[in-house]
């Protein structure tokens, strides 16, 4: 969240503006429209119960905070703002009486409470949410007596909007309004509070009146100040009520300066405050679902691809100092203010909506898993009874996480943390008709509404790279299980036997059958080490084991931003803990643990990468005597060992690279494939016409940055042919292979 002086409290000034009262009216009873372009759907939170796991542990700590927090303290400035009595102690941080963003946390709390009630059924959270809503309704009713227009509701005076519209300095009044409106909508849709809808539609009517008075040029000037997810909440309100006024108002918040370049697939994000922009794009995809205008969909899709490929760190987060930097700047942008967690919270919301739009794109849930595991799960302090969370996620060598507190912080990340940690159940499973998507490997039970079918997922993932699904009840399900791009050699067994289905990294494996009570699906997703490189420096990289980013543990040693050099060939896995490694670095022996488990210690995520190359015979892809098939062609590349790669410009078996005359002794050989890819892909590799092994090829840090993966093939004595292709999707560019 942006402030004019970062994280410095701004003093609220200005008098209450007088104006003509706006009559509040109840929402017309209109049928909710069907969203456009949606092909997959979420289950209600009540249908998915978390089982024992780190996710449930995090959620329980946040629930303890919900039971603890005093709503009257959060309501204090709302009441004072309209002249209602309050003896509560004011909050600190961004909720203090002199901070212009005051009131936003109340919206986050309403959303978190609604999610908690929907997921657990515990009426403690509903009662506290109901109290917040009724109290806010009283403040809204008193608003005209305080000199504000009818429908207005906030913890600061309406004059903040006069300042905004006249170009005076003000923090972000619509940002706060969005949080309150979103919380009210969640109270209505998730907790069944009808009064919340009445209060919300009064606020929406006020927003319509306020923005209708402005010309297009005036409105665009207003939009240069952060306004949160106003287009999202208004589009969502239209999809709930069918009142087109809300969609029209949502579209007033289309910020041309940001949306127009994205519609043309242009990356002009550098220099813009990151989390100001992401909610605009969530608004765009929801405006597509509300209107069917494909330009909105294209904006959202282009933005997602640009940010994940060119503005993201290995943990899935983005931004340095809260701003987007030059595209592909990673190694040059490691600091204590990287990866504001709000950004990732919003990127996951966007990713989810894009998946609903096109559920064939497993890459979306690959990213979701990456960011959820490595940043969102790891934002919370596990030693805090109330689930305190981080604001930034330092990626400077020697950085350390810092956390929020009960009442003296209340930053935007404190707010989104209350939501993130109570919605882990919302994206594990999606459905479309009788198709079930298993997106995430999280211990849980799905009770399919209306079908008398349950799906229990038993797993300790990512500690173990496997999961078991047990069907309760009977019926037809086209079961789609995500096979992550990071795995190789994945297997599926149904009641102990392998089904005749494709199990390809970066896709969904589909088992379409009528299931019987007690049927069991075992999924094995072998993980291996990989070393994704920074987009801007191939000599700098990170360590991943499957989807888990590992961090070097440095205790109290502040490395001062100086990256240690890691010998990747010295990594040794702990036999008792597959997520723990030891290695040799330039600083000496070092332990590497999952980043999400790294707390209260200094660490490094990025390293200078060094390691002995594999020993064996090297074969360059562009060498004479090799065979290119289909659209495969040689192209130049500064990152390649021999000055060229073989570029795959299509997918399928017609496009391939065959290394001829690969000499070897008879037996099993380790094949190291060096490749370049700007996005997660995979290859199928085989020897002498035999069965192919599919290997995931994670984003190597850019199209001209070379990474490596390994496979084991059985070769014959003398000359061999090694074929690289990908029948099921895009393959990366290939630099060379080394046969050990």
Secondary structure in CASP SS format (residue, H / E / C, confidence):
PFRMAT SS
TARGET T0000
AUTHOR 0000-0000-0000
METHOD secondary structure of the structure
MODEL  1
X C 1.00
X C 1.00
X C 1.00
X C 1.00
X C 1.00
X C 1.00
X C 1.00
X C 1.00
X C 1.00
X C 1.00
X C 1.00
X C 1.00
X C 1.00
X C 1.00
X C 1.00
X C 1.00
X C 1.00
X C 1.00
X C 1.00
X C 1.00
X C 1.00
X C 1.00
X C 1.00
X C 1.00
X C 1.00
X C 1.00
X C 1.00
X C 1.00
X C 1.00
X C 1.00
X C 1.00
X C 1.00
X C 1.00
X C 1.00
X C 1.00
X C 1.00
X C 1.00
X C 1.00
X C 1.00
X C 1.00
X E 1.00
X E 1.00
X C 1.00
X C 1.00
X H 1.00
X H 1.00
X H 1.00
X E 1.00
X E 1.00
X E 1.00
X C 1.00
X C 1.00
X C 1.00
X H 1.00
X H 1.00
X H 1.00
X H 1.00
X H 1.00
X H 1.00
X H 1.00
X H 1.00
X H 1.00
X H 1.00
X H 1.00
X H 1.00
X H 1.00
X H 1.00
X H 1.00
X C 1.00
X C 1.00
X H 1.00
X H 1.00
X H 1.00
X H 1.00
X H 1.00
X H 1.00
X H 1.00
X H 1.00
X H 1.00
X H 1.00
X H 1.00
X C 1.00
X C 1.00
X C 1.00
X C 1.00
X C 1.00
X C 1.00
X C 1.00
X C 1.00
X C 1.00
X C 1.00
X C 1.00
X H 1.00
X H 1.00
X H 1.00
X C 1.00
X C 1.00
X C 1.00
X C 1.00
X C 1.00
X C 1.00
X C 1.00
X C 1.00
X H 1.00
X H 1.00
X H 1.00
X H 1.00
X H 1.00
X H 1.00
X H 1.00
X H 1.00
X H 1.00
X H 1.00
X H 1.00
X H 1.00
X H 1.00
X H 1.00
X H 1.00
X H 1.00
X H 1.00
X C 1.00
X C 1.00
X H 1.00
X H 1.00
X H 1.00
X H 1.00
X H 1.00
X H 1.00
X H 1.00
X H 1.00
X H 1.00
X H 1.00
X H 1.00
X H 1.00
X H 1.00
X H 1.00
X H 1.00
X H 1.00
X H 1.00
X H 1.00
X H 1.00
X H 1.00
X C 1.00
X H 1.00
X H 1.00
X H 1.00
X C 1.00
X C 1.00
X C 1.00
X C 1.00
X C 1.00
X C 1.00
X C 1.00
X C 1.00
X C 1.00
X C 1.00
X C 1.00
X C 1.00
X H 1.00
X H 1.00
X H 1.00
X H 1.00
X H 1.00
X H 1.00
X H 1.00
X C 1.00
X C 1.00
X C 1.00
X C 1.00
X C 1.00
X C 1.00
X C 1.00
X H 1.00
X H 1.00
X H 1.00
X H 1.00
X H 1.00
X H 1.00
X H 1.00
X H 1.00
X H 1.00
X H 1.00
X H 1.00
X H 1.00
X H 1.00
X H 1.00
X H 1.00
X H 1.00
X H 1.00
X C 1.00
X C 1.00
X C 1.00
X C 1.00
X H 1.00
X H 1.00
X H 1.00
X H 1.00
X H 1.00
X H 1.00
X H 1.00
X H 1.00
X H 1.00
X H 1.00
X H 1.00
X H 1.00
X H 1.00
X H 1.00
X H 1.00
X H 1.00
X H 1.00
X H 1.00
X H 1.00
X C 1.00
X C 1.00
X C 1.00
X H 1.00
X H 1.00
X H 1.00
X H 1.00
X H 1.00
X H 1.00
X H 1.00
X C 1.00
X C 1.00
X C 1.00
X C 1.00
X C 1.00
X C 1.00
X C 1.00
X H 1.00
X H 1.00
X H 1.00
X H 1.00
X H 1.00
X H 1.00
X H 1.00
X H 1.00
X H 1.00
X H 1.00
X H 1.00
X H 1.00
X C 1.00
X C 1.00
X H 1.00
X H 1.00
X H 1.00
X H 1.00
X H 1.00
X H 1.00
X H 1.00
X H 1.00
X H 1.00
X C 1.00
X C 1.00
X C 1.00
X H 1.00
X H 1.00
X H 1.00
X H 1.00
X H 1.00
X H 1.00
X H 1.00
X H 1.00
X C 1.00
X C 1.00
X C 1.00
X C 1.00
X C 1.00
X C 1.00
X C 1.00
X C 1.00
X C 1.00
X E 1.00
X H 1.00
X H 1.00
X H 1.00
X H 1.00
X H 1.00
X H 1.00
X H 1.00
X H 1.00
X H 1.00
X H 1.00
X H 1.00
X H 1.00
X H 1.00
X H 1.00
X H 1.00
X H 1.00
X H 1.00
X H 1.00
X C 1.00
X C 1.00
X H 1.00
X H 1.00
X H 1.00
X H 1.00
X H 1.00
X H 1.00
X H 1.00
X H 1.00
X H 1.00
X H 1.00
X H 1.00
X H 1.00
X H 1.00
X H 1.00
X H 1.00
X H 1.00
X H 1.00
X C 1.00
X E 1.00
X C 1.00
X C 1.00
X C 1.00
X C 1.00
X C 1.00
X E 1.00
X C 1.00
X E 1.00
X C 1.00
X C 1.00
X E 1.00
X C 1.00
X C 1.00
X C 1.00
X C 1.00
X C 1.00
X C 1.00
X C 1.00
X C 1.00
X C 1.00
X C 1.00
X C 1.00
X C 1.00
X C 1.00
X C 1.00
X E 1.00
X C 1.00
X C 1.00
X H 1.00
X H 1.00
X H 1.00
X H 1.00
X H 1.00
X H 1.00
X H 1.00
X H 1.00
X H 1.00
X H 1.00
X H 1.00
X H 1.00
X H 1.00
X H 1.00
X H 1.00
X H 1.00
X H 1.00
X C 1.00
X C 1.00
X C 1.00
X C 1.00
X H 1.00
X H 1.00
X H 1.00
X H 1.00
X H 1.00
X H 1.00
X H 1.00
X H 1.00
X H 1.00
X H 1.00
X H 1.00
X H 1.00
X H 1.00
X H 1.00
X H 1.00
X H 1.00
X H 1.00
X H 1.00
X E 1.00
X C 1.00
X C 1.00
X C 1.00
X C 1.00
X C 1.00
X C 1.00
X C 1.00
X C 1.00
X E 1.00
X C 1.00
X C 1.00
X C 1.00
X C 1.00
X C 1.00
X C 1.00
X C 1.00
X C 1.00
X C 1.00
X E 1.00
X C 1.00
X C 1.00
X C 1.00
X C 1.00
X C 1.00
X C 1.00
X C 1.00
X C 1.00
X C 1.00
X C 1.00
X C 1.00
X C 1.00
X H 1.00
X H 1.00
X H 1.00
X H 1.00
X H 1.00
X H 1.00
X H 1.00
X H 1.00
X H 1.00
X C 1.00
X C 1.00
X C 1.00
X H 1.00
X H 1.00
X H 1.00
X C 1.00
X C 1.00
X E 1.00
X E 1.00
X E 1.00
X E 1.00
X C 1.00
X C 1.00
X E 1.00
X E 1.00
X E 1.00
X E 1.00
X C 1.00
X C 1.00
X C 1.00
X C 1.00
X C 1.00
X E 1.00
X E 1.00
X E 1.00
X E 1.00
X E 1.00
X C 1.00
X C 1.00
X C 1.00
X C 1.00
X E 1.00
X E 1.00
X E 1.00
X E 1.00
X E 1.00
X E 1.00
X C 1.00
X C 1.00
X C 1.00
X C 1.00
X C 1.00
X C 1.00
X C 1.00
X E 1.00
X E 1.00
X E 1.00
X E 1.00
X E 1.00
X E 1.00
X E 1.00
X C 1.00
X C 1.00
X E 1.00
X E 1.00
X E 1.00
X E 1.00
X E 1.00
X E 1.00
X E 1.00
X E 1.00
X E 1.00
X C 1.00
X C 1.00
X C 1.00
X C 1.00
X E 1.00
X C 1.00
X C 1.00
X E 1.00
X E 1.00
X E 1.00
X E 1.00
X C 1.00
X C 1.00
X E 1.00
X C 1.00
X C 1.00
X C 1.00
X C 1.00
X C 1.00
X C 1.00
X C 1.00
X C 1.00
X C 1.00
X E 1.00
X E 1.00
X E 1.00
X E 1.00
X E 1.00
X E 1.00
X E 1.00
X E 1.00
X E 1.00
X C 1.00
X C 1.00
X C 1.00
X C 1.00
X E 1.00
X E 1.00
X E 1.00
X E 1.00
X E 1.00
X C 1.00
X C 1.00
X C 1.00
X C 1.00
X E 1.00
X E 1.00
X C 1.00
X C 1.00
X E 1.00
X E 1.00
X C 1.00
X C 1.00
X E 1.00
X E 1.00
X E 1.00
X E 1.00
X E 1.00
X E 1.00
X E 1.00
X E 1.00
X E 1.00
X C 1.00
X C 1.00
X E 1.00
X E 1.00
X E 1.00
X E 1.00
X E 1.00
X E 1.00
X E 1.00
X E 1.00
X C 1.00
X C 1.00
X C 1.00
X C 1.00
X C 1.00
X C 1.00
X C 1.00
X C 1.00
X C 1.00
X E 1.00
X E 1.00
X E 1.00
X H 1.00
X H 1.00
X H 1.00
X C 1.00
X E 1.00
X E 1.00
X C 1.00
X C 1.00
X C 1.00
X C 1.00
X C 1.00
X C 1.00
X C 1.00
X E 1.00
X E 1.00
X E 1.00
X E 1.00
X E 1.00
X C 1.00
X C 1.00
X E 1.00
X E 1.00
X E 1.00
X E 1.00
X E 1.00
X E 1.00
X E 1.00
X H 1.00
X H 1.00
X H 1.00
X C 1.00
X C 1.00
X C 1.00
X C 1.00
X E 1.00
X E 1.00
X E 1.00
X C 1.00
X E 1.00
X E 1.00
X E 1.00
X E 1.00
X E 1.00
X C 1.00
X C 1.00
X C 1.00
X C 1.00
X C 1.00
X C 1.00
X E 1.00
X E 1.00
X E 1.00
X E 1.00
X C 1.00
X C 1.00
X C 1.00
X C 1.00
X C 1.00
X C 1.00
X E 1.00
X E 1.00
X E 1.00
X C 1.00
X C 1.00
X C 1.00
X E 1.00
X E 1.00
X E 1.00
X E 1.00
X C 1.00
X C 1.00
X C 1.00
X C 1.00
X C 1.00
X C 1.00
X C 1.00
X E 1.00
X E 1.00
X E 1.00
X E 1.00
X C 1.00
X C 1.00
X C 1.00
X E 1.00
X C 1.00
X C 1.00
X C 1.00
X C 1.00
X E 1.00
X E 1.00
X E 1.00
X E 1.00
X E 1.00
X E 1.00
X E 1.00
X E 1.00
X E 1.00
X C 1.00
X C 1.00
X E 1.00
X E 1.00
X E 1.00
X E 1.00
X E 1.00
X E 1.00
X E 1.00
X E 1.00
X E 1.00
X E 1.00
X E 1.00
X C 1.00
X C 1.00
X C 1.00
X E 1.00
X E 1.00
X E 1.00
X E 1.00
X E 1.00
X E 1.00
X E 1.00
X C 1.00
X C 1.00
X C 1.00
X C 1.00
X C 1.00
X E 1.00
X E 1.00
X E 1.00
X E 1.00
X E 1.00
X C 1.00
X C 1.00
X C 1.00
X C 1.00
X E 1.00
X E 1.00
X E 1.00
X E 1.00
X E 1.00
X E 1.00
X E 1.00
X E 1.00
X E 1.00
X E 1.00
X E 1.00
X E 1.00
X E 1.00
X E 1.00
X C 1.00
X C 1.00
X E 1.00
X E 1.00
X E 1.00
X E 1.00
X E 1.00
X E 1.00
X E 1.00
X E 1.00
X C 1.00
X C 1.00
X C 1.00
X C 1.00
X E 1.00
X C 1.00
X C 1.00
X E 1.00
X E 1.00
X E 1.00
X E 1.00
X E 1.00
X E 1.00
X E 1.00
X C 1.00
END
